[in-house]
Amino acid sequence: MDLVEEFYEWSCFSAQQAAEKALKALYQELHQVAWGHSVRGLLEKLSNEFDTEPLMEGAKILDKYYIPARYPNGFDIGAPMDYFTEKEANEAIDYASKIIRFCEGNIS
């Protein structure tokens, strides 16, 4: 909905959150504890059990959307809505979708 309404900054933040929550669900499935908000960090800690490398580039991009997209003072000048684009929002949603599918595929 955020994408349709052109809330690109919120689309990027929501994508990051969706990926983070999916990974934390996978950690629960594995009976492991997950701390933090870094999608990259969460994936990195799973790399001993899964091939997470194909998801790392997207995770790094999603992590960049955690703070600046969320907070009104995330940028020196202007609001987050002034900085995020439709292309970035679509890209973030695509990366999050890949991570969510990865998690779904590893949760019984």
C-alpha positions as CSV (number, residue, x, y, z in Angstrom):
1,M,0.0,0.0,0.0
2,D,2.8,2.4,0.8
3,L,4.3,1.9,-2.6
4,V,0.9,2.6,-4.3
5,E,0.5,5.8,-2.2
6,E,4.1,6.9,-3.1
7,F,5.4,6.7,0.4
8,Y,8.7,5.4,-0.8
9,E,10.6,6.0,2.4
10,W,8.1,4.0,4.3
11,S,8.1,1.3,1.7
12,C,11.9,1.0,2.1
13,F,11.6,0.9,5.9
14,S,8.8,-1.6,5.9
15,A,10.8,-3.9,3.6
16,Q,13.7,-3.8,6.0
17,Q,11.4,-4.6,8.9
18,A,9.7,-7.5,7.0
19,A,13.1,-9.0,6.2
20,E,14.3,-8.6,9.8
21,K,11.1,-10.1,11.3
22,A,11.2,-13.1,8.9
23,L,14.8,-13.8,9.9
24,K,13.9,-13.6,13.5
25,A,11.1,-16.1,12.9
26,L,13.7,-18.4,11.3
27,Y,15.9,-18.0,14.4
28,Q,13.0,-19.1,16.6
29,E,12.4,-22.1,14.4
30,L,16.1,-23.0,14.9
31,H,15.7,-22.4,18.7
32,Q,18.3,-19.7,18.5
33,V,18.4,-16.2,19.9
34,A,18.4,-13.2,17.5
35,W,19.5,-9.8,18.6
36,G,19.6,-6.5,16.7
37,H,18.1,-5.0,13.7
38,S,20.7,-5.6,11.0
39,V,19.4,-7.9,8.3
40,R,23.0,-8.4,7.2
41,G,24.1,-9.3,10.7
42,L,21.2,-11.7,11.2
43,L,22.0,-13.4,7.9
44,E,25.7,-13.5,8.6
45,K,25.2,-15.4,11.8
46,L,23.2,-18.0,9.8
47,S,25.9,-18.5,7.3
48,N,27.3,-21.6,9.1
49,E,24.0,-23.4,8.6
50,F,22.8,-21.9,5.3
51,D,24.1,-20.4,2.1
52,T,23.2,-16.8,2.8
53,E,25.7,-15.2,0.4
54,P,23.2,-14.7,-2.4
55,L,21.1,-12.5,0.0
56,M,23.9,-10.4,1.4
57,E,23.9,-7.6,-1.1
58,G,20.2,-7.0,-0.6
59,A,20.6,-7.2,3.2
60,K,23.2,-4.5,3.1
61,I,20.9,-2.2,1.1
62,L,17.9,-2.9,3.4
63,D,20.0,-2.1,6.5
64,K,20.6,1.4,5.0
65,Y,16.9,2.0,5.2
66,Y,16.5,1.2,8.9
67,I,17.2,4.7,10.3
68,P,17.1,7.4,7.6
69,A,13.8,6.2,6.2
70,R,12.2,6.1,9.6
71,Y,13.2,9.2,11.4
72,P,12.3,12.8,10.4
73,N,15.8,14.0,11.3
74,G,17.5,11.1,9.4
75,F,18.9,13.7,6.9
76,D,20.6,17.0,7.6
77,I,18.1,18.8,5.4
78,G,14.5,17.8,4.5
79,A,12.4,14.9,5.3
80,P,12.9,11.3,4.4
81,M,10.2,11.6,1.7
82,D,12.5,14.0,-0.1
83,Y,15.2,11.3,-0.6
84,F,13.6,8.0,-1.4
85,T,12.5,7.0,-4.9
86,E,10.1,4.5,-6.4
87,K,13.0,2.6,-7.8
88,E,14.6,2.2,-4.3
89,A,11.2,1.1,-2.9
90,N,10.7,-1.5,-5.5
91,E,14.3,-2.7,-5.0
92,A,13.8,-2.9,-1.3
93,I,10.6,-4.9,-1.6
94,D,12.3,-7.3,-4.0
95,Y,15.2,-7.9,-1.7
96,A,12.9,-8.3,1.3
97,S,10.8,-10.8,-0.7
98,K,13.8,-12.9,-1.4
99,I,14.8,-13.0,2.2
100,I,11.2,-13.8,3.3
101,R,11.1,-16.7,0.7
102,F,14.4,-18.0,2.0
103,C,13.1,-17.9,5.6
104,E,9.8,-19.6,4.6
105,G,11.7,-22.3,2.8
106,N,13.6,-23.1,6.0
107,I,10.7,-23.0,8.4
108,S,8.7,-26.2,8.7
